[in-house]
C-alpha cells in the first residue's frame, strides 16, 4: 500500500489541510445513510482508533449528526483524531466509553486503516463483542486484516459494507481477508495512482482485451484451439471443456480425446481430425491417458492450458507459454504446501507457484487469483456461490484455451477467461442454481453485452 500512501501524501500537498479527509468522510457518510435508509431516529456507533481512519469516521459522524442521526463515538485510543472529534461534538455527537444500553442501528469500523498491523487489540475485540449482531461499515478496509496480502494474522472485523477510498486494496480482493469486507463501495477522492502489481479487471478492461475478428477474418485466422480432454471414464469433462472452447471466441475447435462420440453429438461443429492448432487445453477428465496427451500437446510447442489430472504431471518450469488451473487441493499436490495454508494465503501461494513453474497460475477460489512468474497478479471478483458445481472448471479450461488460440497472452487469457466465466455464471444463475452447461451457454451473451 506504499503507492496509495504516497499518492495520498502527494495530493494532500496540493489541497487545503483536511480536504482529503473531508472527501473521504462525505463518501462514507453517504454510504452509511444509504444503508440506514433514514436519518432521524437512527443511532450509529463509531469505533475510533488513533489514525486517519478514525478521523474519517469522526468527520463522517459529524455529517450524519447534522442530518439527524444520533452519533456516538467510542474511542479505543488515548489519542483520537482531535479535529474530527471536535467536529463531531459541534454537530451534536457525543463520546461514550461502553456500548449503549440499546443496540445501535449500525457500527462504523474506524479502528485502524491501511497503516495498521494485522490483528486487533483486546479493547477493540471487547468493543466489537459488545456490539455483536449490529451491521458494520468498515472504513477503507476491515480493521485487523493484512492490507498488503489479504492474509489474516489474528482477529479482524467482519464488515457488511466496506467503503474504500481512491482504489481497491489488496485485502479487498484477495481471500481470506476479502471475504470479511462484505459489499465494497469505492469512493473517488482524486488520487493519481501508478499501475499496481495486483489488479481486478472491470467490464471495460475485459471489453478492451477481448479478441475481435477483423473484416477479412476466416476460421483459421481467428485461431484453432485443440482440446485433449475427456475419456471413456469421464466423457462429460470432454463435452464441457469443448463447450467452453466453442463459445465463439476463436475460429474452430479441434477435439482429440476419448469422448469423441459424445462431443460430436453435443457439438456438431467441432472437428475431430488431427491438424494444426494455435493452443491446446489438456487434462480435464483425462483418465489413464493423460500423461500421453500432455506430452503430445507439449510437443506441438504452442500455448497450453493444463487442468485437472494433468497438473501433477507438469515438469517445472513449463517449456511452452502455459496457464495452469489448480484449485487449492491440486496446488497442494503440486507444491507440497498444505491446503489450509494455501487457502489462508491465496495470493502468496499463486505467485510462488507461478515463479516455480514459470507459467501463469490460475488458483481457483471464491476470488480466483491469476499470477504471472514476475509476481504481477489479477483477482477475479465476478461469479456467484452457485458456480461451485461439477464441470465448471472444465468449461473454464476450454474457454481460456480458446482465448489463447485467438491470440491473447497467457496472463490476459486466464484473467479474461476467469472474469467471463464468473460473469456468465451470474448471468445464467439470476439468483438461483446454475450448472456447468448453463455457464457455457451464457458466455456469448455476456460477450455481446460487453461489446
C-alpha positions, -999 to +999 in steps of 0.1 A: +000+000+000+030+023-002+018+035-036-015+046-021+001+063+009+025+081-015-004+092-037-023+105-007+007+124+005+012+140-029-024+150-032-026+164+003+003+187-005-018+204-032-050+207-011-061+227+019-054+209+052-081+183+059-096+185+024-088+149+015-103+136+048-134+156+041-138+140+007-135+105+023-159+114+051-185+126+026-184+094+007-185+073+039-215+093+053-234+089+021-229+051+022-240+049+058-272+069+051-279+046+022-276+016+044-296+031+073-324+041+049-334+070+072-315+096+093-339+107+121-343+081+148-312+061+138-283+055+160-247+050+148-217+040+170-183+050+157-154+027+168-125+051+166-088+044+166-059+069+167-052+072+129-067+089+099-093+061+096-107+073+130-107+109+116-126+098+085-152+081+108-155+112+131-159+137+102-185+113+086-202+111+120-204+149+121-221+149+087-245+122+099-253+141+131-262+172+111-287+150+092-304+140+124-286+107+132-277+100+168-239+095+166-219+080+195-181+079+193-164+051+212-127+059+213-103+029+215-073+051+218-060+077+242-053+100+212-083+101+188-082+125+159-087+157+178-101+179+149-125+151+139-138+146+175-143+184+179-163+185+146-185+156+158-192+173+191-200+206+174-226+187+153-242+172+183-225+138+185-211+126+218-184+103+232-191+071+250-168+046+269-190+015+266-218+001+245-251+019+247-279+000+265-300-001+234-283-016+204-275+009+176-287+005+141-251+005+127-215+004+137-187+022+118-153+005+120-127+033+121-103+013+143-073+010+120-066+017+084-041+008+057-012+016+081-023-007+108-008-040+117-028-072+113-049-083+142-069-064+168-061-052+203-080-066+232-101-035+238-112-034+201-122-071+204-142-063+235-160-034+219-169-055+188-181-083+211-203-058+230-219-047+196-222-082+181-250-086+157-251-050+146-244-043+109-208-029+104-195-005+078-157-006+076-137+025+067-112+017+038-106-019+050-119-041+078-097-034+108-073-063+116-066-076+081-032-076+064-038-049+038-009-058+015-015-095+012-051-103+020-040-126+048-052-128+084-029-129+115-055-128+143-089-114+149-103-089+124-136-071+117-162-088+096-180-060+078-213-059+059-201-030+038-166-016+033-163+020+019-128+023+004-111+054-010-091+060-042-085+024-052-093-011-041-068-025-017-053-060-020-071-071+012-104-062-005-096-085-035-076-115-021-091-140+002-094-147+031-094-110+040-117-101+011-144-124+025-146-101+056-152-069+035-188-076+026-201-053-002-173-030-013-180+006-024-152+027-040-152+064-034-131+085-058-111+111-038-089+123-067-058+101-062-034+098-091-022+063-087+005+044-106-001+009-120-004-017-093+011-052-093-023-065-081-054-057-102-090-066-106-104-064-141-136-045-146-160-048-175-144-021-196-109-037-191-123-071-203-140-055-233-107-038-243-089-072-241-114-094-259-103-107-293-124-094-322-125-107-357-114-083-384-135-078-416-113-103-435-113-130-408-119-167-415-119-196-391-082-203-393-071-167-388-093-164-357-074-193-342-079-230-337-080-244-302-072-281-296-089-299-268-074-331-253-099-337-225-125-364-216-121-401-216-142-433-217-144-430-179-151-392-178-168-383-212-186-354-197-154-335-190-146-336-227-181-323-236-179-294-211-144-284-220-154-282-256-185-262-246-162-236-231-139-236-260-167-235-286-183-203-271-174-183-302-142-166-292-119-184-316-125-197-351-125-235-346-123-263-320-104-294-328-111-323-304-087-352-298-098-374-269-116-404-256-152-390-257-154-383-295-190-396-300-204-376-270-186-345-280-198-346-317-233-353-305-233-322-283-212-300-307-215-310-343-194-280-354-163-295-337-136-310-359-122-344-348-094-350-373-059-342-362-043-310-375-026-278-365-038-257-336-027-224-320-033-236-285-041-268-265-063-274-235-053-307-217-063-327-187-100-323-178-113-358-172-082-372-190-082-406-173-053-431-177-040-415-210-034-380-195+004-384-195+004-392-232-019-364-242+001-339-222+033-350-238+018-348-273+004-313-266+038-301-253+055-314-284+034-291-306+052-261-289+021-239-288+005-222-257-012-246-234-039-248-207-032-275-181-061-286-160-072-313-135-054-347-138-026-332-160-015-307-133+006-331-112+024-343-143+038-309-153+075-305-151+088-273-138+094-250-154+069-255-183+086-255-217+058-235-235+037-205-226+012-220-203-018-215-179-021-239-150-055-240-134-055-257-100-078-253-071-062-253-036-062-291-033-045-295-066-020-268-059-012-286-026-003-317-045+018-297-070+038-277-044+036-299-012+021-269+007-008-277+030-042-269+015-052-249+046-020-228+042-029-221+005-064-211+014-051-188+041-027-170+017-040-175-018-021-146-034+012-156-019+009-193-030-003-185-065+027-162-070+051-187-056+037-215-079+039-192-110+075-185-103+083-221-096+066-234-128+075-203-150+039-202-160+007-183-154-011-199-124-049-195-120-057-205-085-095-212-083-115-200-054-142-176-043-120-149-056-098-165-082-061-154-083-042-153-116-005-148-111+025-143-135+060-156-128+071-120-122+046-116-093+020-095-111-015-107-103-051-102-111-080-112-088-114-121-102-144-109-083-172-119-107-192-150-100-217-164-076-215-192-050-237-214-072-207-216-096-192-242-072-206-270-093-193-301-111-179-294-145-175-256-141-137-259-142-138-279-174-158-251-191-132-225-178-103-245-191-118-247-226-127-210-225-091-200-217-078-223-244-100-205-270-087-171-258-051-183-261-058-196-296-073-163-306-040-146-297-042-134-261-011-138-239-015-164-211-020-138-184-047-120-203-063-152-215-065-166-179-078-134-163-103-125-191-115-161-191-119-162-154-139-129-155-161-141-183-167-174-166-178-157-134-200-132-152-216-160-173-224-178-141-241-147-127-260-141-159-272-177-161-279-180-123-302-150-119-301-156-082-306-194-083-288-226-091-266-229-122-250-258-139-218-260-160-237-262-193-257-231-183-224-212-178-210-222-212-243-212-229-242-178-213-207-168-224-218-154-258-245-133-242-220-118-217-195-110-245-223-095-266-233-072-237-196-062-232-192-053-269 
